[in-house]
Amino acid sequence: MNRLPADFVLDNLSRRGFLKGVGATGALVIAASWGLPAAFAADAAKKYGGDAMPHGLIDDPKVYVSIATDGTVTVICNRSEMGQGVRTSLSLVVADELDADWAHVRVQQAPADEVRYGNQDTDGSRSMRHWFEPMRRCGASVRAMLEQAAAEQWKVPLGECRAQLHKVVHQPSGRTLGYGELAAAAGALAVPARDTLRLKQPSEFRYIGKEGVKAIDGADIVNGRAVYGADVHFDGMLYATIARPTVYGGKVKSFDASAALKVPGVIRVLEIESRPLPSEFQPLGGVAVVASNTWAAIKGREALAIVWDDGVNAGYNSIDYRKELEAAARQPGKVVRNTGTLEQAMSEADSTLDAAYYLPHLAQSPMEPMVAVARFDKGQCEAWAPSQAPQVTRERVAERLGLPFDNVTINVTLLGGGFGRKSKPDFVVEAAILAKEFPGKAVRVQWTREDDIHNSYFHTVSAEYLKAGLNKDGLPSAWLHRTVAPSITALFAPGMNHEAAFELGMGFTNMAYAIPNVRLENPEAAAHTRVGWYRSVSNIPHGFAIQSFVDELAHKAGQDPLQYQLKLLGPDRQIDPKTLSDEWNYGESPERYPIDTARLRGVLETAAKAAGWGRTLPKGRGLGLAVHYSFVTYVAAVIEVEVKDDGTLIVHKADIAVDCGPQINPERIRSQFEGACVMGLGNAVLGEISFKDGKVQQDNFHMYEVARMSLAPKVVAVHLVTPQGEVPLGGVGEPGVPPIAPALCNAIFAATGKRIRNLPVRYQLQGWQEAKA
Amino acid sequence: MITLKLNGQDHQLDVTEDMPLLWAIRDVAGYNGTKFGCGMGLCGACTIHIDGAPARSCITPIGAVKGQAVSTIDNLHTDPIGQVVQQAWLDSAVAQCGYCQGGQIMSATALLKTNPNPSDEQIEEAMVGNICRCGTYNRIKTAIRQASTQLQGAKA
């Protein structure tokens, strides 16, 4: 029995006999009637946004949209669904321009094929901001083709035919033809040229920006029918677990499988080669136990006797490493931004304040641990996986098995959470390696939670140091900030000891406060484990340090933190990120996406107003504020906490104000910011991965704690701010995390007078009353 | 062979008695709604009902439930209270990735069966063992309150 739902295998009409996708790559994308400033046309020479991503954007409707004769519209989703709602949101864009009835829209997930589908890397909060316009054009093209097909059938002027909620209406006569009736004729027409497309005016939108669009996968989820990585099942399938090196760079010296092979159900034990460091996206190697069910594979692994060579990182100890980072943060380092004359301003300052902050490693730990199924037969490998990076997965599987790229198929299931972990295909490559040993059989590699926590691609660990020289009015004339953290780029090449431009550009170099003298430095830090993307990435440490420090400065100046923030922002202005030494700007055009301080002010004022900023609170309660720009979206948070005498922390309310530009699916935007708030609280209050002798000290959720219902704010209110004028889309999935930890710690300070500079908060509030007395 | 009363049917499963119900249900009986999250009873993704009471299937050996009725999220739509909870989940658009939600719904349904009108504290107490990494807790609370209100109304 194959328990895949029937629609899982992609057999879209568009695969047969239609045009190959006409790539928008390299072409100037037409400025749509909504959301694109005209300035965009000016920088066509350099690629930005979706055009700059590998394989760029594709807007051929015959790749993405099909209509069956019964009128069912099928939209191909080329991005991975991990809870952000992209299968719903991208499809509703197509459906809106197509003027389709949402009840008759279905979604199929694209397999890995970027030449056909354009870029599929589901990361960086990019899906809607890059794919909104191409998907609109897909929908509008099909609408035009349906109208043309109807005009030809009726032999009437095209201008008299209008698509309207799943049928084309001949306006003078009132005759109608359903989309299903027109599908075959419309499919035979050429796709209209981009510059002939009529995109809807916002006032005509049926779904875009509207509430109440039903989630595509909602009913399957509540009925347990949704198919995640671990739900792909084939008769006779084999189940594997792998004992991996627990130290980065470790490998198997020797192993004895005799006891494991005696476990009922265990079929074979085999070694997976460990490649030299850095590991890139390759599996770590180890010893695999292949069995007839998952439980036998787990028990078999427990019975293995393995002697490990721990390798060069066996000395990685978090306690010592923290001291190294903190010492480096007190010394000059590589200068990445230098405006004005810092030393002079510092020496002439009326007073100075400095502070150091520390944030530990975190593990993404999505609820679905890594899992993948692969089958190898006759020189072909097919895999099913919850992957954020299908194309990269396909490339790495092909490389590792020595197969031509075309002989590898990667099917993308739903993801039981991703948060950046599933951008790395190591777990899929493992399944492919094992599948090759059992030709014709499907093999599922299942990671346990311990595997996930021990062998994540961890969020970086960082020490941040800030020093400000202050004028008499309490505002800074000089600003020194050093960030020290191992870089994700250390995965790819040796000696990568500085943060890369994309890491520095996450809330560090692009700090937008109006301060005349600024020096930003990045001392060296070597990586001793796999550091990877974790939802919001380097914005987490940078945002925490800056937003905590600004609160400290406000208190030193004896000023209200909100008023102080507004003064620091200075006059409303649009800042070219290049003038802040940020050449990256999330891959977006600096003209199209300047940093707009009026939008920072807007979210600050909105969150503060909603929270009743300035009101008097009972003893033990406090309000904290933070604002952070990331993924080209503006977010402010005000958090209200209560700290009990025994140190118990209660988060009463979080007001989150968001300006992410035009809102496509407001309900899913709010849900992302609600979730980011909870995850941000978990990061701040509980989250810590630590190493001893190169090994992670936490095993499962009792040691690596994440937010439970008890930590969630009693109320989370997300306020969507509608921007003034025409601005393009911002990111949604990630920018909600960075302001949470500093808003929380600023609230704790307001409640208790205790400043938390080192995360996690965890036990630091115990005894705060005694300490105060 | 072990006989498992699962979702209203007897299943003959060729497994060892120490196999956790989770793996027997998923790998052998073929129901996929029950999810693996931690293997230690810490996250609740694997929550099932044993004779109507919530249990963590990842730490419950199949040998321990002989003769007892096991039910999973896959079959919850046949349960009148379960249906109300599922609908409340849809109405509040609770799910993000959805992976933990089967377990959340099983815990919530078990709560409402024993306590049709739980206070906020009682909701938290019943649900604190179910982790949602996407952070949907506030909507879970909203959905449980809605289901509770509806069930109260139905009874009145």
Interface residues (C-beta under 8 A of the other chain):
Chain A: M1 R3 E81 M82 G83 Q84 G85 A215 D217 G218 A219 I221 V222 N223 G224 R225 A226 V227 Y228 A230 D231 H233 Y239 P264 G265 N293 T294 W295 I298 S365 P366 M367 E368 P369 L414 L415 G416 G417 G418 F419 Q446 T448 R449 E450 E667 S671 Q672 E674 G675 A676 C677 V678 M679 G682 N700 F701 H702 V706 A707 R708 M709 S710 A712 P713 K714 V715 V716
Chain B: V15 T16 M19 P20 W23 A24 R26 D27 V28 G30 Y31 N32 G33 T34 K35 F36 G37 C38 G39 M40 L42 C43 A45 T72 I73 D74 L76 H77 Q86 W89 L90 A93 A95 Q96 C97 G98 Y99 C100 Q101 G102 I105 D120 I123 E124 M127 V128 G129 N130 I131 C132 R133 C134 G135 T136 Y137 N138 R139 I140 K141
